[in-house]
Each structure stands twice: as C-alpha cells, then as structure tokens.
Amino acid sequence: MKKYAIAFLLLLAPTFAAAQVYSGGIFHSRSAPVQVPGPVHLEDFVFEGKLRLGLEDAIVLALLNNTDVSVNRAQYDLSRFAVQRARQPFDPLLVSNFAATRSVSPSASSLSGASTLSTLNQPLGISFSQEFQTGTALGASFNSTRSTTNSTFATVNPSFTSGLTFSLSQPLWRNRGLFPNRAGIMIAKRGVRQSEATFEAQVSDTLQRVIFQYWDVVQAHKTLEVLKKSLELAQASYDRDKRALELGALPPLDIYRSESQVAQRKIAVIQAEYSLKQVETVLRQTVGADLDDRIGALDLDLTEKAEPTGTLAGVDLQEILSQALNNRRELEAQKQQLAIDDTNVKLANNNLKPDLNLGASYTSNGLGGVVFGADALGNPILVSNGGFSDSLSQIGGFSFPTYGMSLQLRLPIRNSAAQADLGVALVSKRKDLYQKRSVEQTISSEVKNAVHDLEQAELVITAAQTSRDLSAKNLSAEERKYQLGAETIFFVLDAQNQLSQAELALVQAQISYQRALAEVDHATGSLLDKHKVSLATSVP
C-alpha cells in the first residue's frame, strides 16, 4: 500500500502544480524554466544486480515514469485552464488614462478673446467595470479635465470640469439570467470532466499494456527454460550415442540424427534468447528503466508466477457486461460530450431571441478653477481662486446631476449565424449519440471477447497440463524401450520434441489465462480498482 501511495502522489504532482497557477495574484510572473523530471524509485527495486519486479511493482513504476502517462496527464491539466479562461468575462476591469493636448490657432473673430488663441487640455479618467453572471453590468467612472486658455472671455481659467458617473445595463430577453452567461463555464467544466474520464481510460490502457508486457517477458523466460531443457535432453542423447559409437554398439550413420537435433535445438534457444531481449526492452521502456543508463542495463528478475493459484476465475457474461456499461470511462467521456451538446443547443436557442437591453446612468458634475469677473468699468477682477478640490466638492454635493435611462431593442429580420449555430449544435449532438452507441458496441464486443478468451484459457490449461504429463510419461517409456534395444533413438528424440511442445503449450495457456484476466478487468472498467490505483482529480 505504501508503494501505491507513492505512485498516487507522484502521479498527481504535476496536476497539483498546475492547480497552483490558478491562485496566482495579479501581476504575478511565472518565468521558471520547464523541465522534464528523470525516472524515480527505480533504485528501490534493484536487488543483487538485477531489477526485480513483481507485477504490482511494474505497475507502480509505469505510473511514475511512463512517458505516455505524463503526456496524457498534461492534456488533462491543459483542459483545466479552459475553466479559468471561461471566467474571464466576469473579471473586474480598472482602466485609467491621462492625456495632454495644446492647441494654438489664429483667431478669425474678435469673439475669440485673443488674436492668437492658445488652449491646453489635460483630461484624466479612471473607470471600473464589472459584469455579473446574471448578465448585469455595472460601471463607475471618474473624469476630470484641466483647461487653460488665453481667451479674455474665459471667466474660469484655468478650469477643472469633473464628473462621477454610475452606469448599469441589464439584458431583458437574450442573455438574461444565469444560464446564457454561465454557459461557457459550464461547457469548460464538462470539458474537464471529459478530459478526466479520458485520462482515466488512458491510464487503464497503460496498465493493461504493462500487464501484457510483463507476462510477455515471463512467457519468454519460460520458453527459454523449456528450450534449454530440451537442448539438454538432446545433448544427453547425443553424448550417449557418441559413447555407444565409440564402443562400436551404434552404426556410424545413426549418430547424425541425435547430432542434428542438438543443432536444431541450439537454433531455437538462440532465437528464444533474442526474443527475450526484445520483450524485456519493451517492458523497460514502459516502466521508465530505459531512462537510467545504469538500471536500463540490468537484467530483469520477474517474481510473478504464471501458474494460476486457487480456483480458476468464473464470470457471468451478462453481469460483467452491465458492469462494463456502468464503469467504462470512455462512456463517461461520451456522456460529458452529450451534456456539452445539450448546453450548446440551449445556448443557440437563446441566441435566436431578440436583444432587449435596459440601461441607466447617473452623473454628478462639478466645476472648479480661478473665476474672473468685471468691475463697473469692465476691467477683469479676480472673484475666487479655486481649483480641483472645488470640482470634487461639487461632485460630492450632487448639485449638478445628469441622469437618464435607455431601452434598446435589436430585432434582426434574419439571424443566419444563430440559425446556423443551432443547426451545427443539433447535428453535433446527433453525431455524438451515434458515437456513444459505437462506443457501447465496442465495449460489448470487448467484454464478450475477453470472456471467451478467459473461458478458452481455462479449458486449454487443463488440457495442456494433461498433455504435458502424458508427454513426460511417453518420454520415459521411449527411453526405457531404447535402453532395452526395442526402439531406435528416433522415437526418443521425437518424444523429447513432443514433451517440449507440450510444455510450451502449457506455458502459453498459463500466460493466456493471466492476460485474459487482465483483459476482462480492462473490458469491465475495473482494472484501476483491482490494482488500487486512484486518480483523485477535481474540477476548478
């Protein structure tokens, strides 16, 4: 269980790291280099100069180090950012601006107050806006402009005109309520659940591949052992015939039969040795041992026995077929896709509605600055020496308001784009319904084939054991007859070949049974649970 806990934590470590990105604050920079970690925990399984692995050990190392698992996990992590992106329309926004414009122009009229008119405008603006998931949009903005001019007719110079505005808008028909505004978030969350189900299905596929490859190596080892034993028997027969030839008890031409059998069986042993190397290379890559040069060069020592222990498994086809349709994560991914299709259909229907929007605004105005007047002779005199604070004071007093409301109706005579979107959504849902049915058919076929393979393996094991036992007895009988001179060496060598073939058939039957067990677990969607692999994920 400790190994599984390690595998569980390390398998999800990149997911946790990705989740931390969501909590980053504003202006937070992430410039850390992205690196691919090396293999982990391989040293824990090195004993006596070999990489010793049980089946569960190989599964743990594959979860920790397999490149395909890491790639598939990255795809799931990427899907989580879609939820964060979908929330972007509801992020508050603060905007500020400042500009300065000086203008000098010739005067065409004495009413301009100067022969050459010069003005300086310095506007400042700060605004805040927030849209809510009900479709309501609120805004607040502050604007102030400082203006100076050389016109003699300007009674406030420099002047500060300021305004504080509050605005509200609310859709009353299209996009009204939570659904149309939260649809993007809902779709993104469904997408995360779909990616999660797909990831779990991919991990299950990887586990099945690890199990198959593990038993391939075990079978290759057993095959090599059987062929070496067969070679030893042929060599013993050849040595016996050679001594008989030297003693004159065997005709010279009869030695070639046993000698040729030794040569043929040597070829089979050499071929089996290199077949073993090939399947070991595949398993090393799956568990990540090839990523470490030193450990990748070690021999594999697999501790799992091919012989079934206890009573052979029995299954009920209808029961496990129902279990598969409930547990297979591929079907869960299809269900999430259909939920996304339903959301898209509902959203497309919403977009066909007329667009009716209510708007309201309120502005408090203020004016401040240096105010000039005129005496009885018409000469300009200073009345008051105010400034920016005066305009703010007037804004706070709400003495100079501007307010209003609006109601806008947009009624398209023809909305081709929205109609096309609805058509696409309906066709996509129909396509995904067919896709779901196709997945169900595939799962049903996989379950039936897995059950048939398991039943066949059970029957073949019994027959192969009987065949092996009878072949061993036949070899003993032929050797006894040969020793008594009743038969030639041909029958002994033939009995050796029959025993070798029977032992190979038994090994093949035992491995087929182990593979069939894993195939049934994979087909029913229970492979992860059987090996206590838990992928704890969450939708942001």
C-alpha positions in Angstrom: 0.0 0.0 0.0 2.9 2.3 0.7 4.1 1.9 -2.9 0.6 2.8 -4.2 0.5 5.9 -2.0 3.8 7.0 -3.6 2.6 6.3 -7.1 -0.7 8.2 -6.3 1.1 11.3 -5.0 3.7 11.5 -7.7 1.2 10.8 -10.5 -0.8 13.8 -9.5 2.1 16.1 -8.5 2.1 17.9 -11.9 -1.7 18.4 -11.5 -1.2 20.0 -8.1 1.5 22.2 -9.6 -0.8 23.2 -12.4 -3.6 24.0 -9.9 -1.3 26.5 -8.1 -1.3 28.6 -11.3 -5.0 29.4 -10.7 -4.2 31.0 -7.4 -1.5 33.4 -8.8 -2.1 37.1 -8.0 -2.3 40.0 -10.3 1.0 41.0 -12.0 2.4 37.6 -10.8 5.1 36.4 -13.2 6.0 32.7 -13.7 9.3 32.6 -15.6 10.6 29.4 -14.0 12.1 27.0 -16.7 10.0 24.0 -17.6 12.0 20.8 -17.1 11.2 17.1 -17.6 12.0 15.1 -14.4 14.0 11.9 -14.5 12.8 8.5 -13.5 12.1 7.9 -9.8 12.1 4.9 -7.4 13.9 2.6 -9.8 16.7 2.1 -7.2 14.1 0.7 -4.8 13.7 -2.4 -7.0 17.4 -3.2 -7.6 18.5 -6.4 -5.8 21.6 -8.4 -6.3 22.5 -6.5 -9.5 19.1 -7.1 -11.1 15.9 -5.1 -11.5 13.5 -7.3 -9.5 9.9 -6.6 -10.2 6.5 -8.1 -9.3 3.5 -7.3 -11.4 2.4 -4.6 -9.0 5.9 -3.1 -8.9 5.9 -2.8 -12.7 2.5 -1.0 -12.5 3.8 1.4 -9.9 6.9 2.3 -11.9 4.8 2.7 -15.1 2.5 5.2 -13.3 5.6 7.1 -12.0 7.8 7.1 -15.1 5.9 6.2 -18.2 6.2 9.0 -20.8 2.7 8.3 -22.3 1.1 8.7 -18.8 2.8 12.0 -18.4 1.7 13.3 -21.8 -1.9 12.2 -21.2 -1.8 13.9 -17.8 -0.6 17.1 -19.4 -3.6 17.0 -21.7 -5.9 16.8 -18.7 -4.0 19.7 -16.9 -4.5 21.8 -20.0 -8.2 21.3 -20.0 -8.4 22.8 -16.5 -7.3 26.2 -17.8 -10.3 26.4 -20.0 -12.4 26.9 -16.9 -10.3 29.8 -15.8 -10.5 31.3 -19.3 -14.3 30.9 -19.3 -14.5 33.1 -16.2 -12.7 36.0 -18.0 -15.9 38.0 -18.9 -16.7 38.3 -15.2 -13.3 39.6 -14.2 -13.4 43.2 -12.9 -11.6 45.8 -15.0 -9.9 49.0 -14.0 -8.9 51.5 -16.7 -7.1 54.8 -16.2 -5.9 57.3 -18.8 -4.3 60.7 -19.0 -3.6 62.9 -22.0 -2.4 66.5 -22.6 -3.3 68.5 -25.8 -2.0 72.0 -26.6 -3.6 73.9 -29.4 -2.5 77.2 -30.9 -4.7 78.6 -33.7 -5.2 82.0 -35.4 -8.3 83.8 -34.4 -10.9 84.6 -37.1 -13.2 86.6 -34.8 -12.9 89.2 -32.0 -15.3 87.0 -30.1 -12.4 84.6 -29.6 -10.9 86.8 -27.0 -7.4 86.8 -28.4 -5.7 87.3 -31.8 -3.9 84.0 -31.5 -6.0 81.5 -29.5 -4.0 79.1 -27.3 -5.6 76.3 -25.2 -4.2 73.4 -23.1 -6.5 70.5 -22.2 -5.4 67.8 -19.7 -8.1 65.1 -19.3 -7.8 62.4 -16.6 -10.1 59.4 -16.5 -10.5 56.4 -14.2 -13.1 53.7 -14.8 -14.2 50.5 -13.2 -16.5 47.9 -14.7 -17.8 44.5 -13.6 -20.1 42.1 -15.3 -22.0 39.5 -13.3 -23.2 36.1 -14.2 -26.8 37.3 -14.3 -25.9 39.5 -17.3 -25.9 42.6 -15.2 -23.1 45.0 -16.0 -22.1 47.8 -13.5 -19.7 50.6 -14.1 -18.3 53.6 -12.3 -16.1 56.2 -13.9 -14.5 59.5 -12.8 -13.4 62.1 -15.4 -11.7 65.4 -14.8 -10.2 67.9 -17.3 -8.0 70.9 -16.6 -8.3 73.5 -19.3 -6.4 76.8 -19.7 -6.7 79.4 -22.5 -5.6 82.9 -23.3 -9.1 84.0 -24.3 -10.1 87.1 -22.4 -13.7 85.9 -22.4 -12.9 82.8 -20.3 -14.5 83.5 -16.9 -12.9 80.4 -15.3 -9.3 80.0 -16.2 -7.8 77.5 -15.6 -10.9 75.4 -15.1 -11.5 71.9 -13.7 -14.5 70.1 -15.0 -15.2 66.8 -13.3 -17.8 64.1 -13.3 -18.6 60.9 -11.5 -20.8 58.5 -13.4 -22.5 55.3 -12.4 -24.0 53.1 -15.1 -26.0 49.9 -15.2 -27.1 47.7 -18.1 -29.2 44.6 -18.0 -30.4 42.3 -20.9 -34.1 41.6 -20.6 -34.5 39.0 -23.3 -31.5 37.4 -24.9 -28.7 36.6 -22.5 -30.9 37.2 -19.5 -30.3 35.1 -16.4 -27.6 32.7 -15.2 -27.6 30.1 -18.0 -26.5 32.0 -21.1 -23.9 33.9 -19.2 -22.5 30.8 -17.3 -22.7 28.5 -20.4 -19.1 29.0 -21.2 -18.1 28.0 -17.7 -20.5 25.0 -17.7 -19.0 23.8 -21.0 -15.4 24.2 -19.7 -16.2 22.2 -16.6 -17.8 19.5 -18.6 -14.7 19.5 -20.7 -12.6 19.0 -17.7 -14.7 16.0 -16.6 -14.5 14.7 -20.1 -10.7 15.0 -20.1 -10.6 13.4 -16.6 -12.6 10.4 -17.9 -10.4 10.2 -20.9 -7.3 10.3 -18.8 -8.5 7.5 -16.6 -9.3 5.4 -19.6 -5.8 6.1 -21.0 -4.2 5.1 -17.6 -6.3 1.9 -17.7 -5.0 1.2 -21.2 -1.4 1.8 -19.9 -2.0 -0.6 -17.0 -3.3 -3.3 -19.4 -0.2 -2.7 -21.6 2.1 -3.1 -18.7 0.4 -6.3 -17.6 0.6 -7.8 -21.1 4.2 -6.8 -21.5 5.1 -8.2 -18.0 3.6 -11.6 -18.9 5.3 -11.5 -22.3 8.6 -11.3 -20.5 7.6 -14.1 -18.2 6.5 -16.2 -21.2 9.8 -15.6 -23.0 11.7 -16.6 -19.8 9.6 -19.8 -19.5 10.0 -20.6 -23.2 13.8 -20.2 -23.0 13.9 -22.5 -19.9 11.8 -25.2 -21.8 14.0 -24.9 -24.9 17.2 -25.1 -22.8 15.8 -28.2 -21.1 15.0 -29.7 -24.5 18.6 -28.9 -25.6 20.0 -30.6 -22.6 18.0 -33.8 -23.3 19.1 -33.8 -26.9 22.7 -33.2 -25.8 22.5 -36.1 -23.3 21.1 -38.4 -26.1 23.9 -37.3 -28.4 26.6 -37.9 -25.7 25.1 -41.3 -25.1 25.1 -42.2 -28.8 28.6 -40.9 -29.1 29.8 -43.2 -26.4 27.9 -46.1 -28.0 29.5 -45.3 -31.3 33.0 -45.3 -29.7 32.3 -48.7 -28.2 31.0 -50.0 -31.5 27.5 -50.5 -30.3 26.0 -48.0 -32.7 26.3 -47.8 -36.5 28.2 -44.7 -37.7 25.3 -43.4 -39.7 22.9 -43.4 -36.7 24.8 -40.7 -34.8 23.7 -37.9 -37.2 20.1 -38.0 -36.0 20.8 -37.0 -32.4 23.6 -34.6 -33.6 21.2 -32.8 -35.9 18.6 -32.5 -33.1 21.3 -30.8 -30.9 22.0 -28.3 -33.7 18.3 -27.6 -34.3 17.5 -27.0 -30.7 20.5 -24.7 -30.3 19.0 -22.6 -33.0 15.7 -22.5 -31.1 17.5 -21.5 -27.9 19.4 -18.7 -29.6 16.1 -17.4 -31.2 14.4 -17.5 -27.8 17.2 -15.6 -26.1 16.9 -12.7 -28.6 13.1 -12.8 -28.4 13.5 -12.4 -24.6 15.8 -9.4 -25.1 13.2 -7.7 -27.3 10.3 -8.1 -24.9 12.5 -7.0 -22.0 13.4 -3.9 -23.9 9.8 -3.0 -24.4 9.0 -3.5 -20.7 12.0 -1.4 -19.6 10.7 1.4 -21.7 7.2 1.2 -20.3 8.4 1.3 -16.7 11.0 4.0 -17.4 14.0 1.9 -16.8 15.5 2.9 -20.1 15.7 6.5 -18.9 18.5 5.5 -16.5 21.5 4.1 -18.3 22.8 2.1 -15.4 19.5 0.5 -14.4 18.5 0.0 -18.0 21.5 -2.3 -18.5 20.5 -4.6 -15.6 18.8 -7.9 -16.2 15.1 -8.2 -15.3 14.1 -10.6 -12.5 10.4 -11.0 -12.6 9.0 -12.7 -9.5 5.4 -13.3 -10.6 4.4 -16.9 -11.3 2.5 -17.8 -14.4 0.7 -20.7 -12.8 -2.8 -19.8 -11.6 -3.3 -20.1 -7.9 -6.5 -21.3 -6.3 -9.7 -21.9 -8.2 -9.8 -20.6 -11.8 -12.0 -17.5 -12.1 -15.5 -17.8 -13.3 -17.6 -14.9 -14.8 -21.2 -14.2 -15.7 -21.3 -12.6 -19.1 -24.5 -10.5 -18.5 -23.3 -9.3 -15.1 -19.9 -8.1 -16.3 -21.4 -6.6 -19.4 -23.7 -4.5 -17.2 -20.7 -3.6 -15.1 -18.7 -2.5 -18.1 -21.5 -0.2 -19.3 -21.6 1.4 -15.9 -17.8 1.7 -15.3 -16.0 2.3 -18.5 -14.6 5.8 -18.5 -14.9 6.1 -22.3 -18.7 6.1 -21.9 -18.4 8.7 -19.2 -16.5 10.9 -21.6 -19.2 10.4 -24.2 -21.9 11.4 -21.6 -20.0 14.6 -20.8 -19.8 15.4 -24.5 -23.6 14.9 -24.9 -24.1 17.3 -21.9 -21.9 19.8 -23.7 -24.0 19.3 -26.8 -27.2 20.0 -24.8 -25.7 23.2 -23.5 -24.7 24.3 -27.0 -28.3 23.6 -28.3 -29.8 25.6 -25.4 -27.3 28.4 -25.9 -28.0 28.5 -29.7 -31.8 28.8 -29.0 -31.0 31.7 -26.7 -29.1 33.5 -29.4 -32.1 33.4 -31.7 -34.1 35.6 -29.3 -34.4 39.4 -29.9 -31.9 41.5 -28.0 -33.6 43.9 -25.5 -31.4 45.8 -23.2 -32.1 48.2 -20.3 -29.6 50.9 -19.5 -29.4 53.6 -16.8 -26.8 56.1 -15.8 -26.3 58.9 -13.3 -23.6 61.6 -13.4 -22.7 64.2 -10.8 -20.9 67.2 -12.3 -18.5 69.7 -10.8 -16.6 72.8 -11.8 -13.7 74.5 -10.2 -10.9 76.9 -11.0 -9.9 80.5 -11.0 -13.0 82.6 -11.5 -12.8 86.1 -13.1 -15.4 88.9 -13.2 -15.5 92.6 -14.2 -15.8 95.8 -12.2 -18.1 98.8 -13.1 -15.6 99.9 -15.7 -15.5 96.5 -17.4 -12.0 95.6 -16.1 -11.4 91.9 -15.2 -11.1 91.3 -11.5 -10.4 88.0 -9.6 -13.6 86.7 -8.0 -12.4 83.4 -6.4 -9.2 81.4 -6.5 -10.5 77.8 -6.6 -9.1 74.6 -8.1 -9.6 70.8 -8.5 -10.9 70.4 -4.9 -13.8 72.7 -5.7 -14.9 70.5 -8.6 -14.7 67.4 -6.3 -16.8 69.2 -3.7 -19.5 69.9 -6.2 -19.5 66.3 -7.3 -19.9 65.1 -3.7 -22.8 67.5 -3.2 -24.7 66.0 -6.2 -26.0 69.5 -7.0 -25.5 69.2 -10.8 -26.8 65.8 -11.8 -27.2 64.3 -15.2 -29.2 61.0 -15.3 -31.1 59.0 -17.8 -32.2 55.6 -19.0 -32.4 53.8 -22.2 -34.2 50.8 -23.7 -32.8 49.3 -26.8 -34.4 46.5 -28.9 -32.4 44.8 -31.7 -34.7 42.6 -33.7 -32.9 41.0 -36.7 -35.1 40.3 -39.6 -33.0 37.2 -40.3 -30.3 35.8 -38.0 -28.5 33.4 -40.3 -25.5 32.9 -38.0 -27.6 32.0 -35.0 -29.7 29.6 -37.1 -26.5 28.0 -38.4 -25.2 27.6 -34.9 -28.3 25.9 -33.8 -28.1 23.5 -36.8 -24.5 22.7 -36.0 -25.3 22.1 -32.4 -28.2 19.7 -33.3 -26.1 17.8 -35.9 -23.2 17.6 -33.4 -25.5 16.1 -30.8 -26.8 13.5 -33.3 -23.3 12.6 -34.3 -22.2 12.2 -30.7 -25.2 10.0 -30.0 -24.1 7.7 -32.8 -20.6 7.9 -31.4 -21.9 6.8 -27.9 -23.7 3.9 -29.5 -20.5 2.9 -31.3 -18.5 3.0 -28.1 -21.2 0.9 -26.4 -20.9 -1.7 -29.2 -17.2 -1.7 -29.0 -17.3 -2.2 -25.2 -19.8 -5.0 -25.6 -17.6 -6.7 -28.2 -14.5 -6.3 -26.0 -16.3 -7.8 -23.0 -17.6 -10.8 -24.9 -14.2 -11.5 -26.5 -12.5 -11.2 -23.1 -14.9 -13.6 -21.5 -14.4 -16.1 -24.4 -10.7 -15.8 -24.1 -10.8 -16.4 -20.4 -13.1 -19.5 -20.8 -10.9 -20.8 -23.6 -7.7 -20.3 -21.5 -9.3 -22.2 -18.6 -10.1 -25.2 -20.8 -6.7 -25.1 -22.6 -4.8 -25.0 -19.2 -6.5 -28.3 -18.1 -5.8 -29.9 -21.5 -2.2 -28.6 -21.6 -1.4 -30.0 -18.2 -2.8 -33.4 -19.2 -0.8 -33.3 -22.4 2.4 -32.3 -20.6 2.0 -35.1 -18.1 1.3 -37.7 -20.8 4.2 -36.5 -22.9 6.6 -36.8 -19.9 5.4 -40.4 -19.3 5.7 -41.2 -23.0 9.3 -39.9 -23.0 10.2 -42.1 -20.0 8.6 -45.1 -21.8 10.5 -44.4 -25.1 13.8 -44.0 -23.2 13.2 -47.3 -21.4 12.5 -49.1 -24.7 15.6 -47.6 -26.3 17.7 -48.8 -23.3 16.3 -52.3 -23.8 17.0 -52.1 -27.5 13.4 -52.4 -28.5 13.4 -49.0 -30.4 15.8 -46.6 -32.1 16.9 -43.2 -31.0 14.4 -41.6 -33.4 11.5 -42.4 -31.1 13.3 -40.9 -28.1 14.1 -37.7 -29.9 10.5 -37.5 -31.1 9.2 -38.0 -27.6 11.6 -35.2 -26.4 10.2 -32.8 -29.0 6.6 -33.8 -28.1 7.4 -33.0 -24.4 9.0 -29.7 -25.3 5.9 -28.7 -27.4 3.6 -29.8 -24.6 5.5 -27.7 -22.0 5.5 -24.7 -24.4 1.8 -25.1 -24.9 1.2 -25.2 -21.1 3.3 -22.0 -20.6 1.3 -20.4 -23.4 -2.0 -21.5 -21.8 -1.0 -20.1 -18.4 0.1 -16.8 -19.9 -3.1 -16.6 -21.9 -5.1 -17.1 -18.8 -3.2 -14.3 -17.0 -3.7 -12.0 -19.9 -7.4 -12.9 -20.2 -7.9 -12.0 -16.6 -6.4 -8.5 -17.2 -8.4 -8.3 -20.4 -11.7 -8.9 -18.5 -10.8 -6.3 -15.8 -9.9 -3.8 -18.5 -13.1 -4.5 -20.5 -15.3 -4.1 -17.4 -13.5 -0.9 -16.3 -12.3 -2.3 -13.0 -8.6 -2.6 -13.8 -7.7 0.5 -11.8 -9.7 -0.6 -8.8 -8.3 -4.1 -8.8 -4.7 -2.7 -8.6 -5.7 0.0 -6.1 -4.8 2.9 -8.5 -6.8 6.1 -7.6 -6.7 9.3 -9.7 -8.1 11.9 -7.3 -8.9 14.9 -9.5 -11.2 17.9 -9.2 -12.8 20.4 -11.4 -11.7 24.0 -10.7 
